Amino acid sequence: MVIGNVDSNLIGAIQVSDLTVAYQRKPVLWEISLDIPAGSLAGLVGPNGAGKSTLIKAMMGLVPKVSGEIFLDAKTMEDQTARIAYVPQRESVDWDFPASVLDVVLMGMYRKIGWFLPIRKEHRHQAMLALEKVGIAELANRQISQLSGGQQQRTFLARALVQSADVFLMDEPFAAVDAATEQSIIQVLRSLQSEGKTILVVHHDLHTVPEYFDFLVLLNVRAVAWGPMQSTFTTDNLRKTYGGRLTLLDEVTEAIRRRRSI
């Protein structure tokens, strides 16, 4: 099977099996089962409260599961976190912490460097290359408290890049960024995909979903639909996912119709 230009037999295939997660006995994810092929650039879409961030955190082992399993290449995913790079929501980070941009990126290399061991010249070089890739190398020595929202997102993307991961899990990387930053981020993600990486991105803007991603997961506590973009991003699936809460559904539906008539 080929997703985009990448063979899905490459490493990085994710399988979620009968996953249920609850907060104070209230289910946030209910009996989720889905597959994300290796090498895909996948969007994770659904209304507020659908459990998108919880699914990402469950994959990282950051929230307890009531039941179910998550696998990476047929092995339990929580035992393979070294292969996964995680970009959290920007709002969940303490941006007042006294650290420079370069310091934050180097934090992504601690598994390579080792705790309490010195940071060497080659480590700094790799971190600077990542900052160049996301377009903020000139900010390396700036304190993170002085960054704009877009610069903060680019910093955490650079931190993910230096981890040399097989899978990238990103929780709203396009939130509160300008158009230039958004395009810069998507270009980096496409570059990662071209290297055979698997990328799962929580995203809200339905208008850009078919432009950015080749695989889609529609979530609303349950897995409504998942699969290649062309067959999954449909009016029927969107209505099942959002119901009456999707005020822009008619506009998005028209965009779908026009795209398919081209």
C-alpha positions as CSV (number, residue, x, y, z in Angstrom):
1,M,0.0,0.0,0.0
2,V,1.3,3.5,-0.9
3,I,0.3,6.6,1.1
4,G,1.5,9.8,-0.7
5,N,4.8,8.6,-2.2
6,V,5.8,6.4,0.7
7,D,5.4,2.6,1.0
8,S,3.4,1.8,4.1
9,N,5.6,-1.2,4.7
10,L,8.2,1.1,6.1
11,I,8.6,1.3,9.8
12,G,6.2,3.5,11.7
13,A,2.8,1.8,11.4
14,I,0.5,2.7,14.3
15,Q,-2.4,0.4,15.4
16,V,-4.9,1.4,18.1
17,S,-6.9,-1.5,19.5
18,D,-10.1,-1.2,21.6
19,L,-8.7,1.9,23.5
20,T,-10.7,3.4,26.2
21,V,-9.5,6.4,28.4
22,A,-11.6,8.0,31.1
23,Y,-11.1,11.0,33.4
24,Q,-12.9,10.6,36.8
25,R,-14.9,7.7,35.3
26,K,-16.1,9.7,32.4
27,P,-15.0,8.2,29.1
28,V,-12.9,10.6,26.9
29,L,-12.1,7.9,24.4
30,W,-14.3,5.0,23.9
31,E,-13.3,1.7,22.3
32,I,-11.1,3.3,19.7
33,S,-9.7,1.0,17.0
34,L,-7.8,2.4,14.0
35,D,-4.7,2.0,11.9
36,I,-2.3,4.7,10.7
37,P,0.0,3.5,7.9
38,A,3.7,4.0,8.1
39,G,4.9,7.0,6.1
40,S,1.7,8.9,6.2
41,L,1.1,12.5,7.0
42,A,-2.1,12.1,9.0
43,G,-4.5,14.7,10.3
44,L,-6.4,14.1,13.6
45,V,-9.6,16.1,13.4
46,G,-12.7,16.5,15.5
47,P,-14.7,19.0,17.6
48,N,-13.5,20.4,20.9
49,G,-13.7,17.7,23.6
50,A,-13.5,14.9,21.1
51,G,-10.4,13.4,22.8
52,K,-7.8,14.3,20.2
53,S,-5.1,15.5,22.7
54,T,-5.9,12.5,24.9
55,L,-5.3,10.1,22.1
56,I,-1.9,11.7,21.4
57,K,-1.1,11.5,25.1
58,A,-2.3,7.9,25.4
59,M,0.1,7.0,22.5
60,M,2.9,8.6,24.6
61,G,1.9,6.7,27.7
62,L,1.1,10.1,29.4
63,V,-2.4,9.2,30.5
64,P,-3.6,5.8,31.9
65,K,-5.7,3.5,29.8
66,V,-8.9,1.9,31.0
67,S,-8.5,-0.8,28.4
68,G,-7.0,-1.5,25.0
69,E,-3.5,-1.3,23.5
70,I,-1.5,0.9,21.1
71,F,1.1,-0.7,18.9
72,L,4.0,0.6,16.8
73,D,5.1,-1.9,14.3
74,A,3.2,-4.6,16.2
75,K,5.1,-3.9,19.4
76,T,3.6,-2.0,22.4
77,M,4.0,1.7,21.7
78,E,4.6,2.8,25.3
79,D,7.7,0.7,25.3
80,Q,9.1,2.4,22.3
81,T,9.0,6.1,23.3
82,A,12.6,6.5,22.1
83,R,11.3,6.2,18.6
84,I,8.6,8.9,19.1
85,A,9.0,12.7,19.0
86,Y,6.2,14.6,20.7
87,V,5.2,18.2,20.2
88,P,2.8,19.3,22.9
89,Q,0.3,22.1,22.8
90,R,2.1,25.4,23.2
91,E,-0.2,26.4,26.1
92,S,1.0,23.4,28.1
93,V,4.6,24.7,28.2
94,D,6.1,27.0,30.8
95,W,7.5,29.7,28.6
96,D,8.9,31.6,31.5
97,F,11.4,28.9,32.3
98,P,14.9,30.4,32.0
99,A,16.2,28.7,28.9
100,S,17.4,29.8,25.5
101,V,16.0,28.5,22.2
102,L,19.2,26.4,21.8
103,D,18.8,24.9,25.3
104,V,15.3,23.8,24.5
105,V,16.3,22.1,21.3
106,L,19.2,20.4,23.0
107,M,16.7,18.9,25.5
108,G,15.5,16.8,22.7
109,M,18.9,15.1,22.5
110,Y,19.2,14.0,26.1
111,R,18.6,10.3,25.1
112,K,21.6,10.6,22.8
113,I,23.8,12.7,25.1
114,G,22.9,10.9,28.4
115,W,21.8,12.6,31.6
116,F,24.5,14.7,33.4
117,L,27.0,14.2,30.6
118,P,28.5,17.2,28.8
119,I,27.0,18.7,25.7
120,R,29.6,18.5,22.9
121,K,30.2,20.6,19.9
122,E,28.6,18.1,17.6
123,H,25.4,18.2,19.6
124,R,25.2,21.9,19.3
125,H,25.9,21.6,15.6
126,Q,22.9,19.2,15.2
127,A,20.7,21.5,17.2
128,M,21.7,24.5,15.0
129,L,20.9,22.5,11.9
130,A,17.4,21.8,13.2
131,L,16.9,25.5,14.0
132,E,18.1,26.4,10.4
133,K,15.6,23.9,9.0
134,V,12.7,25.6,10.8
135,G,14.0,29.0,10.0
136,I,15.0,30.5,13.4
137,A,18.7,29.8,13.7
138,E,19.3,33.5,14.4
139,L,17.2,33.2,17.6
140,A,19.3,30.4,19.1
141,N,20.5,32.5,22.1
142,R,17.2,34.3,22.7
143,Q,15.3,33.4,25.9
144,I,12.1,31.5,25.1
145,S,10.0,34.0,27.1
146,Q,10.9,36.5,24.4
147,L,9.5,34.5,21.5
148,S,6.3,35.0,19.5
149,G,3.8,32.1,19.3
150,G,5.1,31.1,15.9
151,Q,8.7,31.1,17.1
152,Q,7.7,29.0,20.0
153,Q,6.1,26.4,17.7
154,R,9.2,26.4,15.5
155,T,11.4,25.9,18.6
156,F,9.5,22.8,19.6
157,L,9.5,21.5,16.1
158,A,13.3,21.8,16.0
159,R,13.5,20.0,19.3
160,A,11.5,17.1,17.8
161,L,13.7,17.0,14.7
162,V,16.9,16.4,16.7
163,Q,15.4,13.3,18.2
164,S,15.8,11.4,14.9
165,A,12.4,9.7,15.6
166,D,10.4,7.4,13.4
167,V,7.1,8.8,14.5
168,F,6.1,12.4,15.2
169,L,3.0,13.2,17.3
170,M,2.0,16.8,17.2
171,D,-0.7,18.5,19.2
172,E,-2.0,21.6,17.4
173,P,1.3,22.8,15.9
174,F,-0.5,25.3,13.8
175,A,-2.4,27.0,16.6
176,A,-1.9,30.7,17.0
177,V,0.8,31.0,14.3
178,D,1.0,33.3,11.3
179,A,0.5,32.1,7.7
180,A,4.3,32.1,7.0
181,T,5.0,29.9,10.1
182,E,2.2,27.5,9.1
183,Q,3.6,27.1,5.7
184,S,7.1,26.6,7.0
185,I,5.9,23.9,9.4
186,I,4.0,22.0,6.8
187,Q,7.0,22.0,4.5
188,V,9.1,20.5,7.3
189,L,6.5,17.9,7.8
190,R,6.4,17.0,4.2
191,S,10.2,16.7,4.2
192,L,10.0,14.3,7.1
193,Q,7.4,12.3,5.3
194,S,9.6,12.1,2.2
195,E,12.2,10.4,4.6
196,G,9.6,7.8,5.5
197,K,8.6,9.2,8.8
198,T,5.0,8.8,10.2
199,I,3.4,12.0,11.3
200,L,0.1,12.4,13.2
201,V,-1.1,16.0,13.7
202,V,-4.0,17.4,15.7
203,H,-5.6,20.0,13.4
204,H,-8.7,22.3,13.5
205,D,-8.9,24.1,10.2
206,L,-11.1,21.9,8.0
207,H,-10.4,24.1,5.0
208,T,-6.7,23.1,4.9
209,V,-7.1,19.4,5.9
210,P,-7.2,18.1,2.3
211,E,-4.3,20.3,1.4
212,Y,-2.0,19.4,4.2
213,F,-2.7,15.7,4.8
214,D,-2.9,12.4,2.8
215,F,-4.5,10.4,5.6
216,L,-7.3,11.4,8.0
217,V,-8.6,10.3,11.4
218,L,-12.0,11.7,12.3
219,L,-12.6,11.5,16.1
220,N,-15.4,12.3,18.4
221,V,-14.9,10.2,21.6
222,R,-15.2,7.3,19.2
223,A,-13.3,6.8,15.9
224,V,-15.8,8.0,13.4
225,A,-13.7,7.3,10.3
226,W,-10.1,6.9,9.2
227,G,-8.4,6.3,5.9
228,P,-6.9,8.0,2.8
229,M,-8.0,11.6,2.5
230,Q,-10.0,11.2,-0.7
231,S,-12.3,8.5,0.7
232,T,-12.5,9.8,4.3
233,F,-12.9,13.6,4.0
234,T,-16.6,13.4,3.0
235,T,-19.7,15.3,3.9
236,D,-21.3,12.3,5.5
237,N,-18.2,11.6,7.7
238,L,-18.0,15.3,8.7
239,R,-21.6,15.3,9.7
240,K,-21.2,12.2,11.8
241,T,-18.1,13.8,13.5
242,Y,-19.4,17.3,14.1
243,G,-23.2,17.0,14.0
244,G,-24.9,20.4,14.3
245,R,-21.9,22.0,16.0
246,L,-20.1,22.5,12.6
247,T,-21.2,26.0,11.6
248,L,-18.9,26.0,8.5
249,L,-20.0,22.5,7.3
250,D,-21.9,23.9,4.2
251,E,-18.9,25.9,3.2
252,V,-16.5,23.0,3.6
253,T,-18.9,20.7,1.8
254,E,-18.9,23.0,-1.2
255,A,-15.1,23.1,-1.1
256,I,-15.1,19.3,-1.2
257,R,-17.6,19.3,-4.2
258,R,-15.5,21.8,-6.1
259,R,-12.2,19.9,-5.5
260,R,-13.7,16.7,-6.7
261,S,-15.2,18.2,-9.8
262,I,-11.7,19.5,-11.0
